[in-house]
Structure formats: structure tokens, C-alpha cells
Amino acid sequence: DVKVTQSSRYLVKRTGEKVFLECVQDMDHENMFWYRQDPGLGLRLIYFSYDVKMKEKGDIPEGYSVSREKKERFSLILESASTNQTSMYLCASSFPQELGQPQHFGDGTRLSIL
Amino acid sequence: KNQVEQSPQSLIILEGKNCTLQCNYTVSPFSNLRWHKQDTGRGPVSLTIMTFSENTKSNGRYTATLDADTKQSSLHITASQLSDSASYICVVSSLNAGNMLTFGGGTRLMVKP
């Protein structure tokens, strides 16, 4: 079974802190994604990566950065956390987006910024 | 702008009953459509994936339909069980921008005994 593991299920941080969210997948997937999920808005793509050291902006990259130093690990960084970044963050991975390739999701990190 | 709209936003049914969830999309050019189930506190899990040429696809008690002409999809759940209580998310992939995904807001289903 594909396993996408997010390092924390729940996280509480303070405004202005630098926050790291970690994601690891064990299926040798090339693609990895970070989403945030907010009530009524669905999942929105923050950043994605299709190879080591490669990254592309998604729909809402402002206030975030990412790092992919190894194929299995994709980190989301909140440079200076703000209260509007309180959300559920979901990591996903997949093989290159050929027809029918599903994305496999982690169980999410619920982040609260106080 | 690519959009995916789902209805209803929430639904309560009795155990054993059937239900149908709707998904309308404006994503173009269309690549494929997926239905995901997301249990509370968990990440989404893929139920079905359909391409342009597929009209229907089943996964156990879940049956998805796709009408690419009207850009509508439905997810039918037969003989519902308590474990079907979850959010169901419709996701549409576009051939542009490397098959990027547009997510619907989900339908929250509650199955009561």
C-alpha cells in the first residue's frame, strides 16, 4: 500500500514563527503536492514538485515556500506564520500525471496559528 | 476559470437507503474526473477515475457516471452503511498545465442508523 506520512497531525504555532510541515512518501513517486483545505473552499494547491529540487507554484503560493532535497520528502515552509494560514494541510504524491493516475494523500496536518 | 461545483453540500440518509451526489464542472480541456472519499480526520482516498470515453464506473456499492457533453457527474451509493459517512469530493483534471486538478467543495454525507 502507498504510504504518505505527514509528520504532525496537529500543530499550534504563534504568529510570526517559521513553520515546517514535513511529508514523506514510500512509493518512489515523482510528483508531490501540498494543498490546504478550508471549509467551503475545497482543496487548493499551494505548491507542487515533479522532481527533486524542482518546484512549481500552485494557486495560492503566497506566504509559503517548499523544499524537495530528496525524492521521498517534500517540505512546506511558512516563512512567517499568520492567523489566516490556520488550516488543514494535505500532502499528496503520484506518478507523473498520466491518465488514471491517482494522487495518494496523507492524513493531513491541522495547523493553528495563534 | 476552471470550477467544480458539488451538490448538495450536506446530506443525511438512513442506513440501507440509496443516495446520489452531483458534480458539475467547467474544466476545459477535460482529462479525467475522480471521486474521492474523505473520512473525518483522514486524507482523501480515490474511489473512481473516469476518462472522457467512460460513462460509468463502479467500485463496490459506489457507481460513478459521467456525461462529458453536459459536464456533469454523479456518484450513486447503494444500500448505504454507517461507514459511508464521510465527505465526497469530485476532482476534475485538465489537459492544460500538466493535468492539474480542480477540486469541488465536497458533499458531507451522514448515514444514520
Chai-1 contact restraints between the chains, C-beta under 6 A:
chainA,res_idxA,chainB,res_idxB,connection_type,confidence,min_distance_angstrom,max_distance_angstrom,comment,restraint_id
A,G40,B,G105,contact,1.0,0.0,6.0,A-B,restraint_1
A,G42,B,F103,contact,1.0,0.0,6.0,A-B,restraint_2
A,G42,B,G104,contact,1.0,0.0,6.0,A-B,restraint_3
A,G42,B,G105,contact,1.0,0.0,6.0,A-B,restraint_4
A,L43,B,F103,contact,1.0,0.0,6.0,A-B,restraint_5
A,L90,B,G43,contact,1.0,0.0,6.0,A-B,restraint_6
A,Q97,B,G98,contact,1.0,0.0,6.0,A-B,restraint_7
A,Q97,B,N99,contact,1.0,0.0,6.0,A-B,restraint_8
A,L99,B,N32,contact,1.0,0.0,6.0,A-B,restraint_9
A,L99,B,T51,contact,1.0,0.0,6.0,A-B,restraint_10
A,G100,B,I49,contact,1.0,0.0,6.0,A-B,restraint_11
A,P102,B,S46,contact,1.0,0.0,6.0,A-B,restraint_12
A,F105,B,G43,contact,1.0,0.0,6.0,A-B,restraint_13
A,F105,B,P44,contact,1.0,0.0,6.0,A-B,restraint_14
A,G106,B,G43,contact,1.0,0.0,6.0,A-B,restraint_15
A,D107,B,R42,contact,1.0,0.0,6.0,A-B,restraint_16
A,D107,B,G43,contact,1.0,0.0,6.0,A-B,restraint_17
A,G108,B,G43,contact,1.0,0.0,6.0,A-B,restraint_18
